[in-house]
Amino acid sequence: MTALIKNFAKSESGAVTVDWVVLTAAIVGLGLAVMAVVSNGINDVANDINTALEDTATGTAAAAITLDP
């Protein structure tokens, strides 16, 4: 039983997994932080585009022409 515990303590097979978990968590956290910063700017640009499109007059000149037989 003690040999099994000693072998388990010496084993480093899970060390790489721990490194990847920490690295992945850091990348996800960085991605969320960037998304939070960029989303405010994107909302401002989207609102500006929406305002410009709402203020643009639409219609056709052909709609004003009436044909009397």
N, C-alpha and C positions, 0 to 999 in steps of 0.2 A: 504494500500500500504506500509506503514512504517513497519507493522508487517511482511510482506513478505521479505522486505530488512533485517530486524533484524534477522529473521530466517535463511536467506541465509548467513549472516555474521557469525552466530553462528555455522552453519553446518560445520562439519569436514569430510564429506563423501569423498571428493576428495583429502584429505591430503595423504592418503596411495598411491593413484595413482601417485602423484607427487614424493613421495619417490621411488617408483618402476621405474619411468622414469629416475630419476637421477642415481639410482643404475645400471640400464640397460645401460645407456649411458657410465658410468664409466667402466663397464665390456667390452663393445664393444671397447672403446678406448684402454683399456689395451690389448685386443686381437690383435688389429691392431698394437700396438707398439711391441708386442712380435713377430708378423708375420714379421714385417719389420726387426727386428734384426736377426731372425732365417733364413730368406730367403737368406741372403748373404752367410751364412755358407752352406746352402743346395746347392746353385749354385756352390760354390767351390768344394764340394764333387762330384756333378754331373759332373763337368768338369774333375775332376781327373779320375772318372770312365770312362768317354767317351774317354779320352786320353789312358787309359790302354787298353780299348777294341779296339781302332784303332791300337795300336801298337802290338797287339797280332796277330801272324801269324795264318792263317786259311787254311784249306785244308786237304785232306786225302791222305794217302800213296797209296791207291788203285787207285787213279786218275793217278798215274805215271806208272802203269802197263798196258802194251799193249799186246793184244793177237793176235799173228799172226797165221793164220790157216795153 
